[in-house]
Structures are given as C-alpha cells and as structure tokens.
Amino acid sequence: MNVSGWQRLLAVWLALVAGVACAQEPQLTLHGEVRRAQFMSYQEVPFDVPDGVSRLTVEFTYTGHDHGTNLDMGVIDPERFRGWSGGNKHTFTVSESDATPSYLPGPVVAGRWRLLVGVPAIREGSVAQYTVKVWWQKVGTDAASASTFSQKPIREGAAWYRGDLHMHTGHSDGSCASESGVKVPCPVFLTAQAAVARGLDFIAITDHNTTSHYDAMRELQPYFDKLLLIPGREITTFYGHANVFGTTQFIDFRLGTKPVPTMNALLDEVDAAHGLIALNHPGIPSGEQCMGCGWTAPDTDFARIHVMEAVNGADADGEKSGVPVWQRQLDRGLRITAIGGSDNHNALLKPGQNNAIGSPTTVVYAASLSESAILAGIRAGHVFVDTDGTKTRSLILSAEADGAHASMGDAMRVADGATVTLTMEANDVAGMHGEVITDGKRSMLEGGIFAPGKQVRTFTIAGDSKPHTVRVEIRDASGRLKLLGNPVYLNR
C-alpha cells in the first residue's frame, strides 16, 4: 500500500479532530477568592444558562493546595439540586440523558444556576483564588470534545481500530444470567468488560429507542480507559431498524405517525442532530417473528443513508446477509459504507457463539481512538469487516493511477485509457482466497490460495472514464465470507 496516501488522509483527520477537541472556548469564565473568613461555609457562584442548551460542562479550579486549602463543589439549577462531588472532581457534565457520577441527568434548565463551593479547609492568612469555566452545547450542534464521555482521545495516533457497533443491554432487551442463574436485564458493565476481553478498541451500545444507557456509559468510561464507549441507539420502527451514532439527542422513532410521517422526516431529525445513521440487518425478513427487522420503509432515499450493516452476527452469507442489499445500492451509484455488528443481547456469550460481542468486528482506520475520529473514518468508508472477530485478520485495498491515490472508501478520477493499479494487503488469511467484485461482478483474485503471513496482491483495471466500484472479499476454502472490504470508487 502507498503509505503517503494514508499520510495525506491522516493530516486532514488530525486537523479535524484537533479542531473538534479545541473548537470551543468556555462561554463563561468567572473568578473569585476564598479567605479564612469563609472557613466551614458554603459559597454560591451564580451563572446564567440560556435557552436551548442540551449539555452543560463546568470546570472548577483553585489555588492554595500547597497551603492546605481544600474546596468542595456542587451545583443547583433554577429548579433543583443537581449534585455534589465534594473535592473528588474538578469538572462535571450534565445533560438530559447522562451526567458525571455525583450529578443528576435531566434537562438543562435555562436561568440562574449556582455553583456551590464548600470550604472544609483553609488556613489563617491564606487566600485561594478560584476559576470557574462554563461550556454549553446547544441542541443540534456538534459536541465540543473528541468524545461524548471523554475530553481527549482514549489513544492518540492513526491506526486500524477494532470495534463492535451493535449491542444491547438491560436498558432494552439485553439479558443474561444473574449470579444465581436467573435471567435478568444485563448490566452495561458486563458489555464493556466482555469487549475488553475480546481485545476491542471501541464499542457502540445501541439499545432500542432509548438513551438511558448513556448515563451508565459516562460512569464507566473513566474506568475502561483503554476502551472507547460510543453512545448509540437503535431506532426501532415497524418498517426497519437503524443505529444512530454521534448524538445523544432524542430521535423520534415513531415512523408513520404524525410526528414522523416519512423516512425523510426521520432522516431530517438525524441530520439536524449531526448524527450518523446505519441501516441494520437489511437482509433479514420482516414479519411476525421480527416486525421491522428487514428494511421495508417505502420512501427511503438511500442517497441520504451513510452506512449499512452488511454483516449482522453470523449472517455474513446466505439469505439473511445484508451484503447483497448493500451491493445493490452500490450498483445504483451510491456510496454507502459497509459495517458489521454482533447485535449482542447477552454479554456473557462466549467467543464463537452466534452474536457474541465482537463477532463480527468492524475495523476502522482513524486518526485517533476518539468518537469523532472513528465516526469520521466510518463516514469516509475506511473500513473492513472481520466476520469472525479475530484480533489479527486484516484487509486493505488501495489504488494508484497517474500519481493519484485512493484507499477503501475514497473516490478517484481516472482518465480514459489510464491504468489503475490496485493493491490488496491481507494478514492471517492462510488457506483462503480473494475475490474481486467490480460493479457487482465477481472474479477470482489472481495468485491462488493465500500462504501464511502477510499477503500482497496487485491487479489492474483499464480506465474508461466511466464510474466503477471495486472491492475485495476474502473467503475460506468452503466459500464462507471472512473479510469484507469497502470499495474504491472510480469516477464517482
């Protein structure tokens, strides 16, 4: 693969992520001081919050630590007490769906808020200077941090990051055996724990229609500091299911009703919230056993769909596979990223069982392990799917023509008569073979069965100035799909 192409992409992404992480100065900065006269008292620092705020973050810092000063923190909104963290934290976030532990989630009420400053320790003659910084995020605006639940990336640096984008907990229909063996709603903690055991870098928990699991995810993120937790939800309608990532705002799922009369109206909601939508398991039949599992919404404008779950659980092949549904949209000239998701409903399932966490695994090339970077990588199509959920198997496709470079998900202009050289790199594929799918037509990748170790194969296509999609699949000796790559787009 031509490394310079990825480096060019990396430069763009790093600028994007850095901009997101630092895009917003605090809307308010307040200063004050505490003296010995305030010892064993509670001071109030008022600040006003405008209408239309969906998320509020407050940072409280002070001097005097080296002289024995300790200050505590809490907050009261215009209507009620919202929390007290004492001296345990110097920052907190509250929103309708989630809040920093010690604080209560709920609407960010407009009006006069009061930061409570407790003074348990300050020596005679000491003066502590404090600074209060207040950020707020308005409804329908992008988040001001790299991730919803963390202010900085879980891991810096561009890499292929492995994750699971579809899973359920006790906040919807996820269940597992309790300590005594009784079937109970499965706690979010077990899902994160299982993801770590599988060696995943990120997960999106996507409980049906609700956002209640976000509060648990915010509590868990500091503990699982090597695993990125991405808030999602599965919009579950009678006409199809779709995951939405990148926003914590409520999305009305009542497709076909007055509030959400059409699919376009639902997509308008997602777009207004800057969300990323993925159609789930579109190859599964919809009916009495699973109403809405297949995609039947008659007015769907697939040009507005960002992503499609081509592999759901063990359904990489066969009648329930979403790959043919996705390929039909590619053949129509659309650019939709294929991903996979376990659709796990029991965090205690062992590896190798159907729908176990991480099987399949979606692998994303991203500038860092942060929510903004992972979602940017998915939007860009820099993704392959490992249907077995291994830790080492990989597939990368890139293209070169007349000095131009493209990677999976990228588009490249190719002049009539030019030669396009495509390079496939794969690992951990011994005994398997590659297949090239060009505009939906399948051919064997030259070179025969793969040997152990890293495999590199090249092939060429003659440019004809017409639009084409080229992608690669890797299958085992029985023909089962093991790796699914996203296309390189020519003249699209």
N, C-alpha and C positions, 0 to 999 in steps of 0.2 A: 504493500500500500504506500502511496505517496504521502509521507508524513507532513510535508509542507501544507497540503490541503487541510488536514486536521488542525494544523497550527493556525491557519487563517481563520478557521471556524472558531478556534479557541479564543483568539484575540477579540473577536466580536462578542462571544459569550461572556468573557471576563468583563468586558466593558459594561455589558448589560447587567450582569449580576452585581457588579460593584455599584452601578447606578441605582439598582433596586435597594441594595442594602443601605445605601447612604443618601437616598434621594430626598429625605425629608428632615429638615431641621425641626426642633421642637416648636410647636405652635405657641407655647408659653414657657418662659423661664422666670422663675421667682427666686428671690434671695431674702435671707433673713438671718437672725442670730439668736442664740440661746445663751443666757448667763446663769450664774448660780442662783439668782433670784427665782428662776423658773424650775428649780430642782423639785422633783416629785409633783410635777404638774402636767397638764395636757394643753398644748398649744394648738390652735387651729390656723391653718394656712388656706384661705379661700381662693378658689379659681372658678371661672365660668366656662361652661361647655356649651357650644352652640347646638342648634337643631341638626338632625340628620347624621349624627355620629354613630357608627356601628362598633367601634373598638377604641378603647382608651388605654394608654400606657403612661405610667408615672414613674419617674426615677428620682430618688431622694438620696443625696449625698451630703456629707458634713465633715468638718474638720474637728480636730481635738482628740482623735482616737489615742494618740500617744500620750495624752494627758489624762486618760481615764474617762473621757466623755463617752457615754452611750446614749443614743436616741432611738426610740421606737417609732413605728409607723403604722397607720391605719387610714381608713377613708370612710366618709359618709357622703352619699349622694343627696340630691334635693329631697328624696323621699324616705331613705332608709339607710341603715348601717350596712356597708358592703364588705367589711373585712378588717382584720388586724393581723399583721405579721410580726409585730414587735421589732426586734433587731435582727430577725432571721433573714430578711431580704432587703435589698436596696431598690428593687424595681418590681412593679406588678402590672398586669394587664387584665382588663375586664371587658367582656363583650357579651352579647345575648346568649351565645352558645357555650362559651368557655371562659375560665378565669384562672389566674395564677392560684395555686393552693394557698389557703388562708383567706381568699376572696370569693365572693359570690358572683356567678354568672347572672346575666339578666340585661334588660335594655339599658343602654347608656342614656340616661335621662338628661335632657337639656336643663341648664340652670346652674345654680351655685353649688359646687362641690366643696367639701372641706377636707383637706389632708390633716389627719390627727398626728401630732408629734408628741410622743411621751418622753419625759425626761427622767429616767431612772438613775442616772449618774452624771454629775458634773461637779468638779471641784471648785472650792472657793477661789475666786480670782480668774477662773477660766472663762473664755468666750468661744463658743462654737459657731462657726459660720456654716449655714446650710444653703443648698441649691436644690430647687425643685424644677424638674423639666417635665413638660406635659406634651404628649403626642396624641393626636386623634386621627382616626381613619373614617372618612365619610362613606356612607352607603354608595356602592357602585364604583369605588376607586380601588386601585391596586394596593396591596399591602406594602408597607414601608420597610419590611425586613426581608432577609433572604428566605425565611421560612415562617409559617404561621406560629409555630411553637418555639422557635429559637431565633435569636438575633444575629447569629452568624452561622455559616455552613458547618455541618457536622464534620466534614472533611474538606480540606482545600485541595485543589488540583484537579485537572482534567483526567477523566478515566471512564472506563466502561463500568457502570454501576448496576448491580443486580437487585431486582425487587419483585414484589407481588402487588398488583394494582386492583385486586378484587377480593374482599374478605369481609366476613360478618361476625359480630359478637353478640353478647346478650342484650345489646341495645336494639337489636331487631330479632332475627330468628336464629342466631348462633347459639348452640347449646353443647354441653359436654357433661361428663360425669363428675359429680362432686366428690369430695374426699370419701364419702360413704357409698359412692356408686350410684347416686340418684341423678337423673338427668335434670340439669339446671341451666339457666341462662349463663353463657360462658363469659367470664370477665375479660375485659380488654387486656389486662396484664398478661394473660396466657398467650394471646395472639402475638404480642410483642416478643415475649420470651421464646416462642416457637420460631419466630422469624430470625432471631439471633442464632438459635441452634442450627438453622438451615444455612447460615452464612450469608443472609441477605443484607443489603446495604440500606434499602428503603422499603416501606410498605405504605399502602393507602388503605385505610379501613373505611368500608363503604356500606354502612348499614342502611337499610331500606328507608328512604324518605326522611329520616330523622337526622338531627345534628347533635343529639345528646351525647354521643360518644366523644365529641371534641373536648369536653371538659376533662374526661379521663385521659385523653391523649396528651393534653397540656401538662397534666400532673406527671405522666410517665416520661415525657421527653428528656428532662434533665437526668433521670436515672439511666435510660437507654441512650447514652451519649455517643454511641457508635452506630445507631440505627436511626435513620431519618423517618419521622412519622408525618405522613402527608394526610391532611383531612380530605375525605371524600364522602360521597353518599350515592347510593344507587336510586336514581329516580325511577320508581317502580309504577308503571302505568298499565292499563288494560291492553295497551297497543304496543308495548315494548319496554325494555329496561335499558337504562343508560347511566353510567357513572359520570359524576361531575367532580372535577378537581379544581383547585386553585382559588376557591372562595369558601367562606364559612356562612355566607348569607343564605337564608331560606330560599329554596327554589320550589315553587308550587308544582306539585306532581299530578294534579287532577286534570289530566289531559282529556279533552272532550267536554269539559264543563264551562260555564260562563267565565270564570276567572282565567282559564287556559283553554280557549276554544280549539286551537290548532297547534300542530307541532311547531310551526313558525313562532307562535306566541311563546311557547316554552323555550325555544332557542333564543328569542329576544331576551328572556329573563337571564339565561346563561350568559349571553354576550354582555348584558348590562352589568353583570357581576364580575366580568372578566374571567369567566370560568372556562375550563377545558372539558368538552363532552366526548364520551366514548360510548358507542352503542355496544351493548353487551350481548353475548351468545346469540347472534342474529340467525344462526342456523338451526336453533332448537325449535321444534314445533310449539305453537301456542294453542292451548286448549284447556280442557277441564283439569288435566293433571298439573298444568302450569300456565295459568292465564297470563298472557303478556310476555312469556319468555322469549318467543320469537318476535322479530320486528315486523309489525303489520300496520303501523301508522300510515294511512294512505297519502297524506300530504307532505311526507318528509322530503325536504330539499337537501339531498345528500351533499350538495356543494357547500352546505353550512356545517357538515359533520367533520370534526377534526380527526377523530380516532375511531377505530373499530376493534373490538375484542375478537380477533380471528381465532384464538385458541382459548377455550374455556375448560378448565380442568383437564380431563383426559380426552376431550373431544377435539384432538388435532386432526383426525381423519374421520371419514365416514359421513353418514347422513346429517349428523349434528354439528359438523365442523363449520366454523364461520369463514374459513379460508375462501371457499368458492363465492360466498356473498361479497366478501371484500374484493376479490378479483374482478367480479362483475362491475363494481364501481370504478376500479382502475381502468377497465376496458372502456368505460364511458368517458374517460378523460379526466377523472377526478384524482386528487392527491389526498389520500387518507392514510394515516399511519396505522399499521397493524401492531397490536399488542396482545399479550396474554394475561390471564388472571386465573387463580386457583378456584375462585368462588367458594372459598373455605367457609364452612359453617360449624366446624368443630376444631378448635385449636390443638386438641390432643391427638389428632390423626397422625400416624407415623409416616415418615417419608416412604414413598412407594404406593401408598393408598390413594385412591381417587380423591381429588380435591384437597390433598394435603397442602399445607402452606408452602408456597414456593414452587408448586408444580402446576402449571408451567411458571418459568421465571421470565420476566421482561427485562432485557438488558439495554441500558440507555447510555449513550456517550454524552457526558455533561461536563460543564466547566468546573463544577464542584458538587459535593453531596449536599445540595440545598434544594428546597422545594422549587424555587424559581428556576434553577438551572435544570433540574430533572424535567420539569414540565416544558421548558424551552426545548430540551433535547427531544422530547416526545413530539411536540408540535413540528419540529424540523424533520422528523422521520428518521433520526439517527438511532435506530432501534433494531434489535433482532430478538426473537423469541426462542428460548431453550425449553422445549416441550417437556423434558424430563426434570428440569430444575436442577441441573448439575451445578457444581461450583467452578468448573473449568472449561466447559464446552463453549466454543465461540464461532461466530461467522461474521466476516466483514467483507463488503463489496465496495469497490471504488472504480472510477472510470477516468480516462485521460483521452483528450482529443485536441490537437493543435495547441497544446500548452495549457488548456483549461482542465480543471479537475472537479470531480463531483464524488460525493460519498452517498451512502444509502440515505434516501430522503431528499437529496439535492436534485435540482434541475440544471441541465447544461445544454447550451445551444451547440448544435453540430451542423456544420455546413454540408451541403450536398457533395458527396464524393470523399468526405473525410473518413478516416478510420478511427473508430472508437475502440480503445483497448481497455478491457475490463479485467480487474484483478480480484480474485477471491482468496481470502485468507481464512483458514479454519484450524481449530485445535480440538483435540480429544475426539476425533471422528474416525478412528481406525476401523476398517471393515465396512465403512459406509460409502455412499456415492453422492455426487452432486447433480442437481438438475437445474437447468436454466429455463426460466419462464419469461419469454419475450412476447409482450402483448397478449398474454394468456396462452400462448403456445409453448408446449413443453419439449425440451430436448436434453439429452444427457450431456453433462459437463465432461469435456474431453479429459483423458488421463486415467480413467478407470477407477478402481476401488482405492480409497484413501489408505495410506500407510500410517503407522503410529507417528506421533509428533506433529509439529506444525506443518500444515499443508498449504501450498500456494499454487493456484492455477490461473492461467490467463486465457482469455478468448477475445475475439474481435467481432465488431459489427460494422458494416458499411453504412456510413451516414447518408441519408437521403432527404434531409431537411424536413421529414415528417415526424410527428410526435410518436414516441415509443416509451414503454416501461420495460425495464429489465431487472429481474430479481433472481435470487438463488434460494433453493431449498436443499437441505441435506437429509437423506433418508437412509435407514438401515437396510440390511440385506433382505428383510421382509417387506420393504417398501414403506415402513412407518415413518412419518414425519418427525424429525428430531430437532432440526433448526430451521427457522423461518426468517428470512431476511426481507427488509423493506426494499422497495425498488430504487434504482437510479432512474431519473426521468430525463429523457432526451427530447429537446424542443417542446417542452411543456411550460 
